[in-house]
Amino acid sequence: MQHTHDVALLLARFQFAFTVGVHIVFPAFSIGLATYLAVLEGLWLKTKQNVFLDLYRYWLKVFSLVFGMGVVSGLVMAYQFGTNWSAFSLKAGPITGVLLSYEVMTAFFLEAGFLGIMLFGMNKVGKKLHYTATCTVAFGTLISATWILASNSWMQTPQGYHIDQATGRFLPDDWLAIIFTPSFPYRLVHMGLAAFLSVAFAVGATAAWHLLKERKQGLAASNPVRVMFSMALWMITIVAPLQLLAGDMHGLNTLKYQPAKVAAMEGDWESEGRAPEILFGIPDMKEERTKYAIKIPYAGSLILTHSLEGKVPGLKDYPKDERAPAQVVFFSFRIMIALGCLMILAGFASLWLRWKKRFYNSTFFQRFMLLMGPSGFLAILCGWVTTEVGRQPWTVYGQLRTVDSASPLMASSLTFSVVLFVIVYCFIFGTGLMFLFRMLRKTPEVGESTDGTVRIGMRPEIVESVRGGSR
């Protein structure tokens, strides 16, 4: 019976991880891309250079598709709180449910209210009103992230509540304390910068692909592609180092409030000062050591505490049933850090190429940027795995265990549900990604979509017939 319950819990966790993993990419894409669109339209209004309008219309089509997939994946994910995690919803719902409802009442309605003007109103409303709509949608995506991260941050570092002894429910005492938990500011900044970086690399990779294609065809690089490539690399150059600083501050905060998570991230088993940094190894939960460890002396204390004498926690400081699975957290954290270092390298390399006046001519760098296209989204997924798996075995850190949060479901029904989710998601979002890549394959053109409307996947002859009919 216990084995069946363990399998059901594992399947419920896998299903939620799978649906969240698919979903998280689209809001991050929407947040960064909406802000990029606001910048492009603002530059067009300020400079009157149509290249910014051409790029705005090009990426607006992408945004409409990404935003739609984000809404669909988010709705499906939310239903699992009632189906697979009803115990969590019952106990933590008075807090997390309210925070998520705020997200719907503010951000989602704000985005939906102005999205139509943004997509179809370029030639139907004034320029200032249309720009206001674009900025409002961009602001709405940031508000959405704020409420969702406020809910998640409360689960990571809970405060401002009391537990009802009769029902075991978390009841609010101080909403400001609930929203502004100790980890919330760091998590919000870190995720916001991650969204901007992810889109910058997606835009840069798209531009790099078109630069390589045009060179192969013997054509000169078009102005929209050059501007797109340059803007993406300026964003990467500025934001990537800032993300490193934000990550360092977030790490200090995590060390203070979730030291067991840091111990799993670092693969440290013994609590010690002057601790080394383990660059690589294989944590072994049974033997309670990290095998084949490659270490840098003193670097662990220096990085984590900013002091050579700083004490670093070890997993042996905590009971075995309160330790996160170190293998998963250890490697996901290092993949995220490695990608972050490559991002910083890309920014500095672009500065060197600008100085050498080879920025648009280096095929090696363009191929590198093409390979780095998905790096921002991969880093977000690795960061999410580090954060959420590192919190285990808790859903509300230190208060409510994951095993006590699941619904009493049968393993057989969850198996069917997981298989169905994987098949449907692969079909729906696989089709969506196919349309997305088809749109990105098209080179941004001068006079892009001059009638100001958004059409996805329509052949030129169909568009021309529509125009002819409208005349």
Secondary structure, DSSP 8 states (H G I E B T S, - for coil): -HHHHHHHHHHHHHHHHHHHHHHHHHHHHHHHHHHHHHHHHHHHHHH--HHHHHHHHHHHHHHHHHHHHHHHHHHHHHHHHHHT-HHHHHHHHHHHHHHHHHHIIIIIHHHHHHHHHHHH-TTTS-HHHHHHHHHHHHHHHHHHHHHHHHHHHHHHS--SEEE-TTT--EEES-HHHHHS-TTHHHHHHHHHHHHHHHHHHHHHHHHHHHHHHHHHTT----HHHHHHHHHHHHHHHHHHHHHHHHHHHHHHHHHHH-HHHHHHHHT--S-EES--EEEEEEEETTTTEEEEEEEETTHHHHHHHSSTT-EE--GGGS-GGG---HHHHHHHHHHHHHHHHHHHHHHHHHHHHHHTT-TTT-HHHHHHHHHTTTHHHHHHHHHHHHHHHTTTTEEETTTEEGGGTS----HHHHHHHHHHHHHHHHHHHHHHHHHHHHHHHS---TTTTTT----SS--HHHHHHHHHHH-
